[in-house]
Structure formats: C-alpha cells, structure tokens
C-alpha cells in the first residue's frame, strides 16, 4: 500500500457526482473514510441521485457552493476528471492546505501490483485496449482502467501484488496526480486539444508529461520519435526512453519499415509482424501497435504471446469502426475522432470517396489542417453542432465549398445516404467533442449506428 494518509474516520470532499465520484466515494468508504459529496449543480435532484447511485445514500451532500463551516473537518478533496483545477473552489481548498487528488491518485494509493499507464492526444483507447489484451494473454490478473471507461478506484481494492493494471490516463486526470508512478508509461503523441481547459499548448504538454513525474531509474517511458515534443522530452526523461517510429529505422526501439514492424535492441533486430496480418487499418494504428508492443515487452511478455494477440485484435468501438453497407455505401463510426488530428487519421484510413460528417462542441480547436487533409477524398462535408458555422467558414477559406449544414445527426446521415453512390463511404469523424448534443462520444457513435442500421436498402 502506498497511502501515507490515514483517512479512517476523516471527512473527504468528493467533487462530482458522476461515475468517477461514485467510485471514489465507494473506495473511501471501504477504507473507513467519510465522503462528503460536493456538486456545483444547484438543481441536482439528490433523492434521485441517491436512488440511482446507492453509494451516496448516506453521504452528506453540498450543492452549488459551500459555506466555510461545511468543510471545516475535510482533510482531502478528490476531484472528478471533468472538474478544472483552476476554479475558485480549488484555490479555496489550496488556501486551506487541503490536498487535491484525482480519482487516479486515490486509486493508486490503495492499489497493489504493477502499472502500465498510457496517455497522448490520440490513440490512447486503442493502445490501452490492445495492451490490456496482450498482458491478459500472459499474466493471470490484469485490470484495464481509467479513461477507457472503468474507474481505477472501482477495482483498486481487488488488486494484489500479482496484479498488472493498464491505465488510460487523460490530461485532466494527470493534473491531480502526486505520488502516481507507473513501472512503464507511454506518451503516444501531442497535438492541440482541450485548450479550453488547459488554455495554452505549454500547459497541455506539461500535463501530458506529468505521467512520468515520479518515474526514475528502472522505469520506462514509451515515446513517439516522430513527435518533435516527445523526441526532445526523451532526452530529459529521468528513466529509460523507448522510442517507436513510423517513418524511420531506429537502432534501439520499434519501427515500421515498408509493411513490417521491427524491434531493435541496439545490437540485433527482430521482426514483430507484417501489417497485412493486422485487423486494424492505417499508419496511426501501426503506431498504436508499436506502442503496445513496446509496453508489453517492457512488462516482460514474450514476443510469441504478443504476436498471437496482435493478429486477433479487432480495434475498439467508435474508432474507424465498420458499421454496415447499404446499397454499396460503406458506413464507418469514428465518433472517437474528437479533435482535428484524430479526425485526420479517420480520413486517411478511408479507401473510398467519402461523405464526411463533422462538427460538435467547440474546444477552441483550429480546423485548417483537417480541411487540408481532405485531398480530393472527401466529396461532401456535412456539419452539425455548435461548430458547424466555424468549420464551414474554414472550409470555404481553403476552397472546399461542398458543405451542408444540418440540425441533427439523423438529418446528416440522411443527407449523406441520399447523395452517396455505390462504392462511396460515409464517415462520422467529427473533429469535435460531443457535449453540445450528446453526453459523450460513445452515445454519439451508438446513435449514429442506430440511424445507419435503420436506413432502408
């Protein structure tokens, strides 16, 4: 156990009533602490919350804002990932010398075993899922947690010294770590994202690099050699960097040469796999594969076990996911393309003329490179959400004028289907978050698939 704070009988402020907050409250209760729930939503129906989430059944709830006396006995605050750490509330807690942890940090303090942690702007979920499958083929007890959808706190008390945990960690979650230290970490890439939260690229990069903050001798960080920021970061990393590259041969690391992925250890090299044997498409996925292989090798998995899983891995839902073919038109769900760089990868993976559905919540992204990546492949850009006018203006600036604005996702699907011909593709790859119209990208992708499957032949 890595927890040096005795929480038994102490009040801990849990900020946020969602899945992360509920899992954190459960872990705190299990270890004798007294969670106190704070939610900024004054209109929250507490009775409905307690019925839906029993862990909050006997928990004191504070809504909207707190009075000084309501938190006078609190010794720790646990923030859900969606709660910014630069709010006045956070400043008030720091002024009172109350530590602010995130759900990842809380889980880490009570969990056992070894950890592989993965971050990056794009590819986190695919790499985490693949790494989890590889490790599970070799180790008897593997947990896959974090931003992938399973709170780390919900399984922390199930871990033993023999457990291997694979954690997908977002920049939001990395803002609130303190002691968190994985045996192996990975930063897949860094491109502009979440600037409405982090404000500057420098702050965003610093948040991502915090995954290595407590690593040192004996620890490894897997890094993308083709990312200029990460290549430079590898020179200052206190542990051992392990690079991967999709553009050049490395004397020490993983690399793609032609259609083959290789691993070199500084002395010899060995073939990992021909990309034709993989079930995932696109150079970005080959990078995800190399990162997962690097993590697995560093965690001690033999190469034959790794290759066995690579050949069978089918990717993850909502990431360039084939949905159906209707009248010769292929539909793909890339709802997880929540920023321009991720959406570029979706376009690059298409091998047909494409009708592209984009738009959504505005994270203050720029869309120029996304529009420029169309390269004659995109026949029509169909836009929804609060960014549709902004993206349409950007498209016109770059000379792309075949743009349709729609009010709903269903309307966008109908427009694409009504125009697409046999041999075309329809791709939902929004380049934006979902929060203006949907609770999350999963729901957006699920509803897209529902609409597609309901189309008449």
GUTORDREN-510034 format. One line per field, with one value per residue (C-alpha): residue number from 1; residue in three letters; x, z, y. Coordinates in pm, whole numbers, plus 50000, padded with zeros to 5 digits. Example, Ala and Ser with C-alpha at 12.3 -4.5 7.8 and 13.67 -1.06 7.14 Angstrom:
k 1_2
r Ala_Ser
x 51230_51367
z 50780_50714
y 49550_49894
This chain:
k 1_2_3_4_5_6_7_8_9_10_11_12_13_14_15_16_17_18_19_20_21_22_23_24_25_26_27_28_29_30_31_32_33_34_35_36_37_38_39_40_41_42_43_44_45_46_47_48_49_50_51_52_53_54_55_56_57_58_59_60_61_62_63_64_65_66_67_68_69_70_71_72_73_74_75_76_77_78_79_80_81_82_83_84_85_86_87_88_89_90_91_92_93_94_95_96_97_98_99_100_101_102_103_104_105_106_107_108_109_110_111_112_113_114_115_116_117_118_119_120_121_122_123_124_125_126_127_128_129_130_131_132_133_134_135_136_137_138_139_140_141_142_143_144_145_146_147_148_149_150_151_152_153_154_155_156_157_158_159_160_161_162_163_164_165_166_167_168_169_170_171_172_173_174_175_176_177_178_179_180_181_182_183_184_185_186_187_188_189_190_191_192_193_194_195_196_197_198_199_200_201_202_203_204_205_206_207_208_209_210_211_212_213_214_215_216_217_218_219_220_221_222_223_224_225_226_227_228_229_230_231_232_233_234_235_236_237_238_239_240_241_242_243_244_245_246_247_248_249_250_251_252_253_254_255_256_257_258_259_260_261_262_263_264_265_266_267_268_269_270_271_272_273_274_275_276_277_278_279_280_281_282_283_284_285_286_287_288_289_290_291_292_293_294_295_296_297_298_299_300_301_302_303_304_305_306_307_308_309_310_311_312_313_314_315_316_317_318_319_320_321_322_323_324_325_326_327_328_329_330_331_332_333_334_335_336_337_338_339_340_341_342_343_344_345_346_347_348_349_350_351_352_353_354_355_356_357_358_359_360_361_362_363_364_365_366_367_368_369_370_371_372_373_374_375_376_377_378_379_380_381_382_383_384_385_386_387_388_389_390_391_392_393_394_395_396_397_398_399_400_401_402_403_404_405_406_407_408_409_410_411_412_413_414_415_416_417_418_419_420_421_422_423_424_425_426_427_428_429_430_431_432_433_434_435_436_437_438_439_440_441_442_443_444_445_446_447_448_449_450_451_452_453_454_455_456_457
r Unk_Unk_Unk_Unk_Unk_Unk_Unk_Unk_Unk_Unk_Unk_Unk_Unk_Unk_Unk_Unk_Unk_Unk_Unk_Unk_Unk_Unk_Unk_Unk_Unk_Unk_Unk_Unk_Unk_Unk_Unk_Unk_Unk_Unk_Unk_Unk_Unk_Unk_Unk_Unk_Unk_Unk_Unk_Unk_Unk_Unk_Unk_Unk_Unk_Unk_Unk_Unk_Unk_Unk_Unk_Unk_Unk_Unk_Unk_Unk_Unk_Unk_Unk_Unk_Unk_Unk_Unk_Unk_Unk_Unk_Unk_Unk_Unk_Unk_Unk_Unk_Unk_Unk_Unk_Unk_Unk_Unk_Unk_Unk_Unk_Unk_Unk_Unk_Unk_Unk_Unk_Unk_Unk_Unk_Unk_Unk_Unk_Unk_Unk_Unk_Unk_Unk_Unk_Unk_Unk_Unk_Unk_Unk_Unk_Unk_Unk_Unk_Unk_Unk_Unk_Unk_Unk_Unk_Unk_Unk_Unk_Unk_Unk_Unk_Unk_Unk_Unk_Unk_Unk_Unk_Unk_Unk_Unk_Unk_Unk_Unk_Unk_Unk_Unk_Unk_Unk_Unk_Unk_Unk_Unk_Unk_Unk_Unk_Unk_Unk_Unk_Unk_Unk_Unk_Unk_Unk_Unk_Unk_Unk_Unk_Unk_Unk_Unk_Unk_Unk_Unk_Unk_Unk_Unk_Unk_Unk_Unk_Unk_Unk_Unk_Unk_Unk_Unk_Unk_Unk_Unk_Unk_Unk_Unk_Unk_Unk_Unk_Unk_Unk_Unk_Unk_Unk_Unk_Unk_Unk_Unk_Unk_Unk_Unk_Unk_Unk_Unk_Unk_Unk_Unk_Unk_Unk_Unk_Unk_Unk_Unk_Unk_Unk_Unk_Unk_Unk_Unk_Unk_Unk_Unk_Unk_Unk_Unk_Unk_Unk_Unk_Unk_Unk_Unk_Unk_Unk_Unk_Unk_Unk_Unk_Unk_Unk_Unk_Unk_Unk_Unk_Unk_Unk_Unk_Unk_Unk_Unk_Unk_Unk_Unk_Unk_Unk_Unk_Unk_Unk_Unk_Unk_Unk_Unk_Unk_Unk_Unk_Unk_Unk_Unk_Unk_Unk_Unk_Unk_Unk_Unk_Unk_Unk_Unk_Unk_Unk_Unk_Unk_Unk_Unk_Unk_Unk_Unk_Unk_Unk_Unk_Unk_Unk_Unk_Unk_Unk_Unk_Unk_Unk_Unk_Unk_Unk_Unk_Unk_Unk_Unk_Unk_Unk_Unk_Unk_Unk_Unk_Unk_Unk_Unk_Unk_Unk_Unk_Unk_Unk_Unk_Unk_Unk_Unk_Unk_Unk_Unk_Unk_Unk_Unk_Unk_Unk_Unk_Unk_Unk_Unk_Unk_Unk_Unk_Unk_Unk_Unk_Unk_Unk_Unk_Unk_Unk_Unk_Unk_Unk_Unk_Unk_Unk_Unk_Unk_Unk_Unk_Unk_Unk_Unk_Unk_Unk_Unk_Unk_Unk_Unk_Unk_Unk_Unk_Unk_Unk_Unk_Unk_Unk_Unk_Unk_Unk_Unk_Unk_Unk_Unk_Unk_Unk_Unk_Unk_Unk_Unk_Unk_Unk_Unk_Unk_Unk_Unk_Unk_Unk_Unk_Unk_Unk_Unk_Unk_Unk_Unk_Unk_Unk_Unk_Unk_Unk_Unk_Unk_Unk_Unk_Unk_Unk_Unk_Unk_Unk_Unk_Unk_Unk_Unk_Unk_Unk_Unk_Unk_Unk_Unk_Unk_Unk_Unk_Unk_Unk_Unk_Unk_Unk_Unk_Unk_Unk_Unk_Unk_Unk_Unk_Unk_Unk_Unk_Unk_Unk_Unk_Unk_Unk_Unk_Unk_Unk_Unk_Unk_Unk_Unk_Unk_Unk_Unk_Unk_Unk_Unk
x 50000_50131_49892_50067_49749_49530_49176_48998_48712_48813_48593_48695_48530_48431_48380_48147_47856_47925_48082_48427_48285_48074_48368_48588_48322_48300_48675_48682_48401_48571_48875_48690_48678_48364_48291_48113_47973_48000_47835_47821_47475_47229_46938_47070_46791_46959_46683_46706_47086_47077_46830_47036_47375_47337_47692_47569_47271_47405_47654_47620_47562_47656_47520_47612_47872_47982_47999_48324_48180_48057_48411_48593_48668_48764_49124_49132_48944_48904_48820_48646_48835_48580_48635_48902_49172_49182_48835_48799_48682_49018_49203_48999_49090_49458_49440_49313_49606_49362_49531_49353_49377_49216_49049_49369_49581_49330_49321_49699_49737_49539_49617_49883_50082_50244_50107_50143_49998_49917_49844_49859_49622_49511_49523_49500_49196_49310_49658_49520_49275_49543_49797_49537_49464_49833_49907_49596_49723_50029_49950_49668_49528_49506_49286_49220_49109_49099_48976_48878_48562_48634_48729_49057_48901_48634_48891_49181_49085_49066_49434_49710_50087_50046_49802_49905_49700_49679_49554_49444_49509_49385_49547_49261_49346_49718_49652_49578_49847_50105_50267_50136_50425_50379_50651_50604_50442_50369_50302_50175_50163_50080_49868_49641_49338_49140_49281_48956_49066_49446_49447_49793_49982_50260_50018_49868_50211_50316_50003_50075_50440_50337_50272_50649_50675_50762_50943_51318_51587_51431_51122_51049_50855_50749_50760_50679_51006_50815_50664_50913_50797_50832_51164_51307_51135_51304_51642_51543_51341_51490_51425_51479_51302_51189_51104_50884_50876_50651_50891_51249_51458_51573_51881_51709_51330_51034_50987_50785_50988_50779_50497_50686_50715_51059_51213_51583_51764_52084_52256_52012_51670_51374_51056_50739_50465_50369_50093_49890_49843_49675_49300_49337_49399_49609_49953_49818_49707_50050_50190_49941_50053_50420_50347_50153_50430_50689_50488_50429_50796_50896_50641_50801_50559_50731_50718_50517_50238_50239_50217_49935_49718_49818_49679_49342_49289_48995_49026_48785_48430_48380_48730_48703_48451_48283_47905_47726_47698_47374_47324_47701_47772_48001_47938_48211_48175_48473_48291_48608_48767_48705_48977_49112_49425_49224_48976_49261_49352_48996_49009_49348_49210_48931_48994_48676_48528_48388_48091_48215_48000_48174_48112_48015_48123_48380_48709_48871_49042_49163_49034_49270_49485_49176_49024_49357_49376_49064_49292_49018_48891_48602_48309_48081_48126_47807_47823_47628_47664_47780_48097_47924_47941_48302_48408_48210_48391_48726_48637_48544_48872_49056_48846_48622_48265_48060_47931_47586_47471_47228_47043_47065_47285_46991_46948_47322_47303_47005_47184_47489_47285_47074_47382_47629_47661_47769_48139_48130_48178_48003_48230_48127_48453_48351_48687_48496_48373_48011_47898_47681_47439_47532_47658_47972_48126_48006_47642_47703_47855_47582_47306_47489_47498_47130_47043_47260_47117_46767_46827_46619_46809
z 50000_49901_50111_50379_50471_50741_50621_50876_51031_50836_50604_50236_49991_49669_49391_49118_49137_48819_48768_48892_49200_49288_49253_49463_49735_49736_49780_50056_50244_50206_50380_50667_50538_50541_50192_50162_49813_49650_49317_49160_49015_49248_49075_49128_49244_49550_49613_49255_49277_49595_49440_49122_49300_49635_49746_49801_50005_50344_50223_50317_50001_49937_49623_49442_49681_50032_50347_50541_50831_50598_50510_50834_50904_50548_50519_50146_49825_49538_49205_48919_48587_48446_48727_48639_48897_48837_48972_49272_49468_49406_49512_49832_49911_49850_50074_50349_50280_50177_49923_49589_49444_49137_49111_48964_49257_49514_49350_49324_49699_49773_49473_49455_49175_48867_48645_48276_48209_47867_47762_47445_47242_47012_47016_47394_47398_47114_47263_47612_47490_47285_47568_47806_47575_47529_47901_47982_47749_47972_48325_48525_48677_48456_48513_48235_48386_48365_48081_47888_48100_48419_48718_48871_49216_49136_49118_49334_49635_49416_49321_49470_49441_49131_48955_48641_48576_48239_48277_48010_48158_48023_48066_48303_48526_48519_48662_49001_49050_49328_49402_49099_48944_48676_48605_48233_48089_47732_47564_47216_47061_47146_46921_47015_47220_47525_47502_47652_47969_47959_47789_47626_47446_47702_47984_47785_47709_48073_48183_47947_48051_48418_48360_48413_48705_48965_48736_48756_48730_48643_48488_48115_47902_47551_47321_46961_46788_46512_46760_46799_47152_47268_47095_47288_47607_47579_47619_47961_48092_48417_48333_48009_47695_47441_47108_46823_46471_46168_45944_46001_46119_46482_46618_46957_46954_46742_46385_46070_45760_45449_45569_45858_46222_46373_46719_46763_47096_46993_46884_46687_46534_46506_46303_46502_46237_45879_45887_45646_45934_46148_46153_46223_45941_45897_45992_46316_46420_46334_46576_46841_46780_46820_47145_47282_47180_47349_47672_47666_47605_47892_48118_48037_47787_47544_47177_47059_47304_47177_46810_46881_47020_46751_46479_46654_46780_46601_46734_46958_46920_46782_46628_46248_46325_46028_46080_45771_45393_45244_44863_44820_45057_45349_45683_45943_46300_46412_46689_46897_46650_46893_46769_46425_46446_46533_46255_46004_46087_46010_45665_45593_45668_45408_45075_44902_44807_45138_45269_45596_45899_46135_46396_46761_47084_47045_47225_47060_46801_46462_46164_45886_45878_45892_45589_45405_45466_45253_44948_44695_44903_45073_44836_45076_45426_45633_45956_46281_46628_46761_46547_46212_46105_46222_46031_45721_45715_45750_45464_45236_45324_45194_44880_44987_44915_44905_45260_45406_45749_45939_46266_46380_46336_46186_45921_45844_45795_45562_45357_45313_45224_44980_44789_44820_44541_44522_44614_44837_45214_45487_45779_46112_46229_46398_46488_46790_47129_47162_47464_47279_47158_47336_47684_47538_47214_47289_47282_46964_46799_46925_46789_46456_46426_46518_46240_45987_46068_46030_45676_45403_45141
y 50000_50341_50551_50757_50948_50794_50856_50640_50838_51152_51358_51363_51600_51418_51674_51550_51306_51109_50768_50876_51046_50745_50505_50734_50752_50374_50331_50590_50417_50081_50229_50392_50749_50964_51100_51434_51498_51841_51913_52258_52190_52362_52187_51833_51601_51450_51194_51067_51059_50851_50609_50576_50568_50388_50471_50828_50707_50815_51076_51443_51646_52010_52176_52497_52632_52558_52760_52759_52561_52284_52174_52261_51892_51792_51662_51581_51666_51417_51585_51407_51450_51692_51944_52204_52265_52641_52713_52949_52645_52474_52789_52798_52438_52507_52813_52584_52344_52070_51837_51791_51441_51295_50958_50809_50928_50800_50457_50441_50499_50183_49961_49689_49530_49682_49958_50045_50391_50538_50895_51104_51317_51034_50657_50614_50391_50165_50130_50067_49804_49626_49642_49503_49210_49133_49143_48937_48665_48624_48746_48580_48902_49212_49519_49772_50102_50481_50700_50386_50377_50181_50399_50285_50336_50075_49793_49920_49708_49395_49419_49206_49207_48991_49224_49411_49724_49901_50258_50502_50846_51178_51518_51606_51309_51391_51738_51582_51317_51342_51005_50813_50620_50351_50097_50168_50479_50584_50919_50843_51190_51550_51772_52064_51956_52068_52419_52548_52366_52396_52741_52704_52428_52463_52379_52091_51944_51980_51794_51504_51481_51455_51085_51042_51286_51023_50779_50735_50468_50134_50293_50320_50565_50465_50770_50859_50952_51134_51379_51665_51747_51386_51328_51624_51509_51169_51341_51480_51184_51052_50687_50493_50617_50358_50516_50396_50538_50502_50697_50575_50285_50303_50128_50094_50085_49983_50098_50046_49966_49911_49688_49526_49630_49560_49577_49663_49645_49826_49505_49294_49339_49104_49107_49165_49143_49229_49492_49279_49034_49304_49365_49738_49985_50296_50425_50573_50224_50084_50343_50226_49868_49961_50143_49845_49606_49827_49838_49462_49381_49612_49439_49103_48947_48704_48802_48496_48585_48943_48844_48596_48878_49130_48906_48879_49234_49399_49754_49942_50062_50415_50432_50388_50114_49950_49968_49839_49856_49984_49997_49961_50254_50165_50342_50398_50522_50731_50917_50899_51139_51425_51661_51756_51540_51228_51306_51337_50977_50875_51034_50881_50534_50566_50394_50518_50859_50980_51177_51319_51412_51655_51921_51935_52103_52381_52307_52610_52390_52507_52306_52415_52100_51882_52054_52041_51664_51602_51576_51504_51211_51397_51453_51638_51780_51757_51959_51957_52108_52441_52444_52394_52760_52792_52480_52581_52915_52739_52502_52792_52965_52658_52635_52346_52456_52136_52184_52112_52235_52013_52050_51687_51381_51193_51464_51444_51068_51109_51377_51153_50846_51045_51162_50872_50616_50255_50243_50553_50573_50772_50857_51007_51165_51492_51654_51788_51672_51559_51759_52012_51741_51416_51322_51157_51032_50677_50786_50985_50679_50447_50672_50704_50325_50308_50553_50370_50028_50174_50302_50138_49942
